[in-house]
Amino acid sequence: MLVNMKGMLADAAKGGFAVGGFNFASLESGTGAVRASEEMGVPFVLEHAPAHEEYVPLEVSGPIMLMLARRAKTPVAVHLDHGDSVELCLKALRLGFTSVMFDGSALPYEENIRQTAFVCKVAHEFGATVEAELGSMPHNLKGELKEYTPEDFYTKPDEAKRFVEETGVDALA
């Protein structure tokens, strides 16, 4: 059954369990995730990651993911994970995704707030939930990692509070 993440996460918090999120890479991986969810009787999040765009574009994966979720006997949220642009988030919402993550963590703080708030406004009109990201994790994907201290990457609690209040996000990464 196709659901958004808000109710699913509330049930998980109340029941004291975690909700798994699994990337959709193929029909087989999506079908396997649904079968495992049904066998275990647990909800899960079926995700499309922009890193998969060149192999299985959103226009191809989205309808398949949504069909699998609608046919599932367990709650399944269909989620765009780490959507790196407002346009990609809107595309996922128009396809029928029940959740999107707008990852504006590389943007300046105020711009991240502005763009995240816009995505939230549109997503909530669709009945979808929004996860957003604040802060960043060190990575060396392109050999560009510089010297840093762990504190450089900590999310500041006062910024997180303001971010949630001003954007209306349902979840914060």
Residue pairs with C-beta under 8 A, 6 or more apart in sequence:
1 69
1 70
1 72
1 73
1 74
1 75
1 76
2 66
2 69
2 70
2 72
2 76
2 77
2 78
2 98
3 43
3 75
3 76
3 77
3 98
4 77
4 98
4 99
4 127
4 128
4 129
5 19
5 45
5 77
5 79
5 98
5 99
5 129
5 131
5 170
5 171
6 129
6 170
7 75
8 19
8 43
8 45
8 75
8 77
9 19
9 170
9 171
11 43
12 18
12 19
12 43
17 42
19 42
19 43
19 44
19 45
20 42
20 44
20 45
21 44
21 45
21 46
21 47
21 79
21 81
22 29
22 33
22 44
22 45
22 46
22 47
23 29
23 47
23 48
23 49
23 52
23 81
24 30
24 33
24 46
24 47
24 48
24 52
24 56
24 61
24 64
24 65
25 52
25 55
25 56
26 56
27 64
30 46
30 64
30 65
30 68
31 68
33 44
33 46
34 46
34 68
34 69
34 71
34 72
34 74
34 76
37 43
37 44
37 72
37 74
37 76
38 72
38 73
38 74
41 74
42 74
43 74
43 75
43 76
43 77
44 74
44 76
44 77
45 76
45 77
45 78
45 79
45 99
46 65
46 68
46 69
46 76
46 77
46 78
46 79
47 79
47 80
47 81
48 58
48 61
48 62
48 65
48 78
48 79
48 80
48 81
48 92
48 97
49 81
49 82
50 80
50 81
50 82
50 83
50 84
50 88
52 61
58 80
58 88
58 91
58 92
58 95
59 95
62 78
62 92
62 95
62 96
62 97
63 95
65 78
66 78
66 95
66 96
66 97
68 76
69 76
69 77
69 78
69 98
77 98
77 99
77 129
78 96
78 97
78 98
78 99
79 97
79 98
79 99
79 100
79 101
79 131
80 88
80 89
80 92
80 97
80 99
80 100
80 101
81 101
82 101
82 103
82 133
83 89
83 92
83 100
83 101
83 102
83 103
83 119
84 103
86 102
86 115
86 118
86 119
89 100
89 102
89 119
89 122
89 123
90 119
90 122
92 100
93 100
93 122
93 123
93 126
93 128
97 128
98 127
98 128
98 129
99 123
99 128
99 129
99 130
99 131
100 119
100 123
100 128
100 129
100 130
100 131
101 130
101 131
101 132
101 133
101 173
102 115
102 116
102 119
102 130
102 131
102 132
102 133
103 132
103 133
103 173
104 111
104 112
104 115
104 116
104 132
104 133
105 112
105 133
105 134
105 135
105 136
106 136
107 115
109 134
109 159
109 163
112 132
112 134
112 163
113 162
113 163
113 166
113 167
116 130
116 132
116 163
116 167
116 169
117 166
117 167
117 168
119 130
119 132
120 130
120 132
120 167
120 168
120 169
120 170
121 168
123 129
123 130
124 130
124 168
129 170
129 171
130 167
130 168
130 169
130 170
130 171
131 169
131 170
131 171
131 172
131 173
132 163
132 167
132 169
132 171
132 172
132 173
133 172
133 173
134 155
134 159
134 160
134 163
134 172
134 173
135 153
135 154
135 155
135 156
136 153
137 153
138 145
138 148
138 153
139 145
160 172
163 169
163 172
164 172
